[in-house]
Amino acid sequence: MEEMPTGFRFYPTEEELVSFYLRNKLEETRRDINCVIPLINVYQLEPWHLPKHSGEVCRGDSEQWFFFVPSQEREVRGGRPSRTTALGYWKATGSPSYVYSSDSKVIGVKKSMVYYTGKAPTGRKTKWKMNEYRAIKEDFPTSIPKLRHELSLCRLYVVSGSSRAFDRRPTGLVPPPREMMINQENESRGGATSECARIFWASESSISGESHAGGSNGLENLVEWAKV
């Protein structure tokens, strides 16, 4: 498999995760998105086993990995989702928060979780954490926004001891020139990497100037799912 250019790192903003990747997956408008973020039930595996199942653009990353996660059958029926693995469980931490677009509209909700080994409530806290993102229905018929529960997007990462702001790009870190990615596509033999390159740049261009559903009315209802 052809590798990405030296210095390349997949570091999407939270707006890109919700507005481009999660929305396109929900609408099934881009099948090539799976090479960047695969669909997998993260609760069927221990977190340290998940990185090897990540998409091509972040498989070599040592800090963060991304996955689409389908809703559980019990959750679809209105029940509580199970976040228990064979060796431990995921526990929600802190309060849920909103994800905003570049024009300050609410486009989704984020919930943070920490992985514990053992059984609740006496489990042992680990360095593994995860942010779970849900998108807002864009054309809701009422003034009260609603979340889409078909699937979520999760960012799995390891606590490194230094503060990280995932909703901002690191200072001084920029993607490689678009020309470099185009050349990489032309030289690729298998084609898998070029698909990832194309969808990465598609996310960059589609975010700017885009309008998203949201608003202040009824936003408190969006965070109810994070309490279970």
C-alpha positions as CSV (number, residue, x, y, z in Angstrom):
1,M,0.0,0.0,0.0
2,E,1.3,3.4,-0.9
3,E,2.0,5.6,2.2
4,M,0.9,9.1,2.8
5,P,3.5,11.9,2.3
6,T,6.1,12.5,5.0
7,G,4.7,14.9,7.6
8,F,1.1,14.1,6.8
9,R,-1.3,13.7,9.7
10,F,-5.0,13.3,9.8
11,Y,-6.1,16.0,12.3
12,P,-9.8,17.0,11.6
13,T,-11.5,19.7,13.5
14,E,-14.7,18.8,15.4
15,E,-16.7,20.8,12.8
16,E,-15.2,18.6,10.0
17,L,-15.9,15.4,11.9
18,V,-19.6,16.3,12.3
19,S,-20.4,18.4,9.2
20,F,-18.5,16.3,6.7
21,Y,-17.5,12.8,7.8
22,L,-20.5,12.0,10.1
23,R,-23.1,13.7,7.9
24,N,-21.9,12.1,4.7
25,K,-21.9,8.7,6.4
26,L,-25.4,9.2,7.7
27,E,-26.6,10.2,4.3
28,E,-24.6,7.5,2.5
29,T,-23.5,10.1,0.0
30,R,-19.8,9.0,-0.1
31,R,-18.9,5.4,0.1
32,D,-15.2,6.2,-0.1
33,I,-15.4,7.7,3.4
34,N,-14.9,4.3,4.9
35,C,-11.3,4.2,3.9
36,V,-10.8,7.2,6.2
37,I,-13.1,6.2,9.1
38,P,-14.3,2.6,9.3
39,L,-17.6,1.4,10.7
40,I,-17.0,-0.8,13.8
41,N,-18.7,-1.5,17.1
42,V,-16.0,-0.1,19.5
43,Y,-17.7,-1.7,22.5
44,Q,-17.0,-5.2,21.2
45,L,-13.2,-4.7,21.6
46,E,-10.8,-3.5,24.2
47,P,-9.6,0.1,23.4
48,W,-5.9,-1.1,22.9
49,H,-7.1,-3.5,20.1
50,L,-8.9,-0.7,18.2
51,P,-6.0,1.2,16.6
52,K,-5.2,-1.7,14.3
53,H,-8.7,-1.5,12.9
54,S,-8.5,2.3,12.2
55,G,-8.6,3.9,8.7
56,E,-5.6,4.1,6.5
57,V,-4.8,7.8,7.1
58,C,-4.4,7.4,10.9
59,R,-3.3,3.7,11.2
60,G,0.2,4.8,12.0
61,D,-0.9,7.5,14.5
62,S,0.1,6.9,18.1
63,E,-2.4,9.2,19.7
64,Q,-5.9,9.2,18.1
65,W,-8.1,7.0,15.9
66,F,-11.6,7.5,14.5
67,F,-14.5,5.1,14.0
68,F,-18.2,5.2,13.0
69,V,-20.2,3.3,15.6
70,P,-23.6,1.9,14.8
71,S,-26.4,2.2,17.3
72,Q,-27.2,-0.8,19.4
73,E,-30.5,-2.6,18.9
74,R,-31.4,-1.9,22.5
75,E,-30.7,1.8,22.0
76,V,-32.9,1.9,18.9
77,R,-35.7,0.6,20.9
78,G,-35.3,3.4,23.5
79,G,-33.2,1.4,26.0
80,R,-29.8,2.2,27.6
81,P,-26.8,1.5,25.4
82,S,-24.3,-1.0,26.7
83,R,-20.7,0.3,26.9
84,T,-19.3,-2.8,28.6
85,T,-16.4,-4.8,27.0
86,A,-15.0,-8.2,28.0
87,L,-12.5,-6.7,30.4
88,G,-14.0,-3.4,31.4
89,Y,-16.4,-0.5,30.6
90,W,-16.6,3.0,29.3
91,K,-17.9,5.6,31.7
92,A,-19.2,9.1,30.7
93,T,-17.2,11.9,32.3
94,G,-18.1,15.6,32.7
95,S,-21.0,17.3,31.0
96,P,-21.9,16.9,27.4
97,S,-21.1,19.9,25.1
98,Y,-22.1,21.2,21.8
99,V,-20.2,21.2,18.5
100,Y,-20.3,24.4,16.6
101,S,-19.9,25.3,13.0
102,S,-17.6,28.1,11.8
103,D,-20.6,30.5,11.8
104,S,-21.3,29.6,15.5
105,K,-24.3,27.3,14.9
106,V,-24.8,24.2,16.9
107,I,-24.3,21.2,14.6
108,G,-23.9,18.3,17.1
109,V,-23.3,17.1,20.6
110,K,-20.1,15.6,22.1
111,K,-19.8,13.3,25.0
112,S,-16.5,12.3,26.6
113,M,-15.8,8.9,28.2
114,V,-13.0,7.2,30.0
115,Y,-12.3,3.4,29.9
116,Y,-12.1,1.4,33.2
117,T,-10.9,-2.1,33.6
118,G,-12.8,-4.4,35.9
119,K,-16.4,-4.1,36.9
120,A,-18.4,-1.0,37.9
121,P,-18.3,0.8,40.2
122,T,-14.9,-0.4,41.4
123,G,-13.1,-0.5,38.0
124,R,-9.6,0.9,37.5
125,K,-9.3,4.1,35.4
126,T,-7.0,3.8,32.4
127,K,-5.3,6.3,30.0
128,W,-7.8,5.5,27.2
129,K,-10.5,8.1,26.4
130,M,-13.1,8.6,23.8
131,N,-15.2,11.5,22.4
132,E,-18.5,10.5,20.9
133,Y,-20.2,12.8,18.4
134,R,-23.8,12.9,17.3
135,A,-25.2,15.1,14.5
136,I,-28.3,17.2,14.5
137,K,-31.1,16.5,12.0
138,E,-30.8,19.2,9.4
139,D,-34.4,19.5,8.3
140,F,-36.3,19.0,11.5
141,P,-40.0,20.0,11.1
142,T,-40.3,21.7,14.5
143,S,-38.3,24.4,16.3
144,I,-36.8,21.8,18.6
145,P,-33.6,20.3,17.1
146,K,-33.2,16.5,17.4
147,L,-30.2,14.3,17.3
148,R,-29.6,11.5,14.8
149,H,-29.2,8.2,16.5
150,E,-28.5,5.9,13.5
151,L,-24.8,6.0,14.3
152,S,-22.2,8.1,16.0
153,L,-18.6,9.1,15.3
154,C,-16.0,8.3,18.0
155,R,-12.5,9.7,18.5
156,L,-10.4,7.3,20.5
157,Y,-7.2,8.7,22.0
158,V,-4.6,8.1,24.7
159,V,-4.0,10.6,27.5
160,S,-0.5,11.9,26.9
161,G,-0.2,14.2,30.0
162,S,-0.3,17.4,28.0
163,S,-3.4,19.4,27.3
164,R,-5.0,18.9,23.9
165,A,-7.7,21.0,22.1
166,F,-9.2,18.6,19.6
167,D,-11.5,21.3,18.2
168,R,-8.5,23.3,16.9
169,R,-5.6,22.4,14.6
170,P,-2.1,22.4,16.3
171,T,-0.3,25.6,15.8
172,G,2.1,25.4,12.8
173,L,0.8,22.1,11.6
174,V,-0.7,22.2,8.2
175,P,-1.6,19.5,5.6
176,P,0.9,18.9,2.8
177,P,0.3,21.0,-0.4
178,R,-2.6,19.9,-2.5
179,E,-0.2,19.3,-5.4
180,M,1.7,16.8,-3.3
181,M,-1.5,14.9,-2.7
182,I,-2.3,14.9,-6.4
183,N,1.1,13.6,-7.3
184,Q,0.7,10.9,-4.7
185,E,-2.6,9.9,-6.3
186,N,-0.9,9.7,-9.7
187,E,1.9,7.5,-8.4
188,S,-0.4,5.3,-6.3
189,R,-0.7,1.7,-7.7
190,G,-3.4,0.3,-5.5
191,G,-5.7,3.3,-5.5
192,A,-6.6,3.0,-1.8
193,T,-4.5,5.9,-0.7
194,S,-5.7,8.1,-3.5
195,E,-9.3,7.6,-2.3
196,C,-8.3,8.7,1.2
197,A,-6.5,11.7,-0.3
198,R,-9.5,12.7,-2.3
199,I,-12.0,12.5,0.6
200,F,-9.6,14.3,2.9
201,W,-9.4,17.3,0.6
202,A,-13.2,17.1,0.0
203,S,-13.7,17.7,3.7
204,E,-11.4,20.7,3.6
205,S,-13.3,22.4,0.7
206,S,-16.9,21.5,1.8
207,I,-16.8,23.1,5.2
208,S,-16.2,26.7,4.2
209,G,-19.3,28.8,3.7
210,E,-21.6,26.0,4.6
211,S,-24.8,26.6,6.6
212,H,-26.0,24.1,9.2
213,A,-29.2,23.6,11.1
214,G,-29.2,24.6,14.7
215,G,-30.4,27.4,16.9
216,S,-30.9,28.1,20.6
217,N,-34.5,26.9,21.0
218,G,-34.7,23.4,22.6
219,L,-30.9,22.8,22.6
220,E,-31.2,21.5,26.2
221,N,-33.0,18.5,24.8
222,L,-30.0,17.5,22.7
223,V,-27.9,16.5,25.7
224,E,-30.4,14.1,27.3
225,W,-28.8,11.1,25.5
226,A,-25.5,11.8,27.3
227,K,-27.0,11.2,30.7
228,V,-27.3,7.4,30.1
